[in-house]
């Protein structure tokens, strides 16, 4: 897996702590499976309940899907290519977890970027409801402009 976590802080996991093949932490395992889905577009076995509901909010638009095939179609409609999640943060909640990610991918000959916040409700060991809040997809020009105009204090 190509994921890494920011330096230590509340709710932050090191990349090996969310290894889906070795963790005994069910929340860390589900978070790792969700990152794998973001990177590949294919949901790993055990990630979603069959009737999973997804509520996706992007700038000035909102889309929903029910069931694994609908959720996968929604994902591939916006991000058809495999990508990478170079940074993430996991926070546990009473009903599941919140995952903050940075994501990048190649599409139409250029590198794209976005940031997302995913809130997952877990039932019977799998994600039952997923709310996704996305900054919108930044093409290469938007990323260049942002680098030129803004100095971030942290990555």
Backbone torsions as a table, in degrees:
resi	resn	phi	psi	omega
1	UNK	NA	143.1	-175.1
2	UNK	-96.5	12.1	-175.1
3	UNK	-83.9	149.6	170.7
4	UNK	-138.3	160.8	179.1
5	UNK	-111.9	156.0	174.5
6	UNK	-64.0	170.7	178.6
7	UNK	-58.0	163.8	-173.8
8	UNK	-50.7	143.4	178.0
9	UNK	-178.9	174.5	-178.3
10	UNK	-57.9	128.3	175.2
11	UNK	76.0	2.7	-176.6
12	UNK	-90.8	135.8	178.1
13	UNK	-112.7	143.3	170.2
14	UNK	-71.1	155.4	-175.9
15	UNK	-56.1	-40.2	-178.0
16	UNK	-71.1	-18.2	178.9
17	UNK	-74.6	-15.0	178.0
18	UNK	-115.1	28.6	175.9
19	UNK	-72.1	115.5	-175.2
20	UNK	-67.3	-14.6	-178.5
21	UNK	-91.8	-15.1	-173.1
22	UNK	-128.3	-9.3	-174.2
23	UNK	-81.1	146.0	171.9
24	UNK	-101.1	-1.7	178.5
25	UNK	-86.3	111.4	-175.9
26	UNK	-63.0	-34.2	178.4
27	UNK	-69.2	-44.2	176.9
28	UNK	-61.8	-37.9	177.9
29	UNK	-63.6	-46.7	179.5
30	UNK	-64.4	-39.5	177.5
31	UNK	-61.6	-42.1	178.5
32	UNK	-65.0	-39.4	177.7
33	UNK	-66.0	-38.0	178.4
34	UNK	-66.5	-40.2	175.7
35	UNK	-63.2	-41.6	177.4
36	UNK	-60.3	-39.9	176.6
37	UNK	-63.0	-44.1	178.2
38	UNK	-60.7	-37.8	-177.3
39	UNK	-77.7	-28.7	-174.2
40	UNK	-111.3	-24.7	-174.5
41	UNK	81.8	1.4	179.5
42	UNK	-117.8	121.5	-177.9
43	UNK	-73.6	125.4	175.3
44	UNK	-64.6	151.1	176.2
45	UNK	-55.2	136.4	175.8
46	UNK	87.8	-4.4	-178.9
47	UNK	-74.0	-52.2	-174.0
48	UNK	-110.9	146.1	167.3
49	UNK	-72.3	152.6	-177.0
50	UNK	-56.0	-36.7	-178.6
51	UNK	-96.8	25.2	-177.8
52	UNK	-49.5	141.2	176.5
53	UNK	-112.4	132.6	178.5
54	UNK	-122.6	131.2	177.7
55	UNK	-120.8	107.6	-175.0
56	UNK	-106.4	124.5	175.6
57	UNK	-115.3	123.8	174.4
58	UNK	-119.3	167.5	-179.4
59	UNK	-52.1	119.7	174.1
60	UNK	64.8	24.8	178.0
61	UNK	-158.4	156.7	178.8
62	UNK	-144.6	134.6	-178.6
63	UNK	-132.7	152.2	179.3
64	UNK	-137.6	156.4	176.2
65	UNK	-149.3	150.4	174.6
66	UNK	-126.9	137.6	-178.9
67	UNK	89.8	152.6	-177.3
68	UNK	-59.5	-46.9	179.9
69	UNK	-60.2	-39.3	178.5
70	UNK	-66.4	-41.4	178.4
71	UNK	-64.3	-43.1	179.3
72	UNK	-63.9	-41.5	178.3
73	UNK	-63.5	-39.4	177.5
74	UNK	-62.5	-45.5	179.3
75	UNK	-61.9	-51.0	-176.8
76	UNK	-68.5	-25.9	176.2
77	UNK	-65.3	-34.2	179.4
78	UNK	-94.7	-32.7	-178.3
79	UNK	-134.5	78.8	-174.9
80	UNK	-72.4	-18.1	-176.0
81	UNK	-101.8	150.9	172.1
82	UNK	-61.8	156.8	-178.4
83	UNK	-149.1	-158.6	-178.7
84	UNK	-138.0	148.0	173.5
85	UNK	-116.2	89.5	-175.0
86	UNK	-73.5	-23.5	179.4
87	UNK	-140.5	143.1	175.6
88	UNK	-153.4	162.9	175.0
89	UNK	-139.8	136.3	-179.4
90	UNK	-117.0	127.6	173.1
91	UNK	-124.3	127.9	178.4
92	UNK	-80.1	145.3	175.4
93	UNK	-124.4	174.0	178.7
94	UNK	-65.3	-24.8	-177.5
95	UNK	-113.6	2.8	-178.5
96	UNK	164.1	-115.3	-178.7
97	UNK	-162.9	164.1	172.3
98	UNK	-119.9	132.2	-179.3
99	UNK	-122.9	122.0	175.2
100	UNK	-102.1	128.8	-177.4
101	UNK	-134.9	152.7	162.1
102	UNK	-107.3	139.5	-176.1
103	UNK	-135.5	143.7	175.0
104	UNK	-141.3	153.1	-178.4
105	UNK	-160.9	159.5	176.6
106	UNK	-96.7	131.5	177.0
107	UNK	-157.7	137.9	177.9
108	UNK	53.9	36.3	174.9
109	UNK	78.0	11.8	177.2
110	UNK	-142.7	164.0	-179.4
111	UNK	-90.3	128.6	178.4
112	UNK	-109.2	161.0	-176.3
113	UNK	-147.2	145.7	169.6
114	UNK	-155.6	165.4	172.1
115	UNK	-120.8	141.7	-178.0
116	UNK	-139.2	148.8	171.5
117	UNK	-118.1	123.3	-177.1
118	UNK	-118.5	123.2	176.3
119	UNK	-107.9	120.1	-175.7
120	UNK	-114.2	127.0	169.6
121	UNK	-95.6	130.4	-175.9
122	UNK	-109.7	134.6	175.5
123	UNK	-137.5	131.7	179.6
124	UNK	52.6	39.1	172.6
125	UNK	81.4	9.9	179.1
126	UNK	-142.3	159.4	-179.4
127	UNK	-71.1	124.7	-179.0
128	UNK	-104.3	-32.6	178.1
129	UNK	-138.8	139.4	-179.1
130	UNK	-136.0	121.1	172.7
131	UNK	-108.2	129.2	-176.4
132	UNK	-123.0	126.8	176.5
133	UNK	-116.6	116.6	-173.9
134	UNK	-115.0	140.7	178.1
135	UNK	-68.6	-16.5	-169.6
136	UNK	101.5	155.6	-175.7
137	UNK	-87.3	127.5	179.8
138	UNK	-99.9	120.9	175.0
139	UNK	-78.1	179.6	-175.8
140	UNK	-59.5	-39.0	-179.5
141	UNK	-66.1	-42.3	178.2
142	UNK	-63.6	-40.5	177.7
143	UNK	-64.5	-42.1	178.0
144	UNK	-61.6	-46.6	-179.9
145	UNK	-61.0	-42.6	179.6
146	UNK	-63.2	-44.8	178.0
147	UNK	-60.1	-37.5	-177.7
148	UNK	-73.5	-31.5	-171.9
149	UNK	-103.1	-16.6	-173.6
150	UNK	-130.9	135.5	171.0
151	UNK	-109.0	111.2	179.6
152	UNK	-77.7	144.1	178.0
153	UNK	-79.2	-29.8	178.0
154	UNK	-138.8	156.3	179.7
155	UNK	-65.2	NA	NA
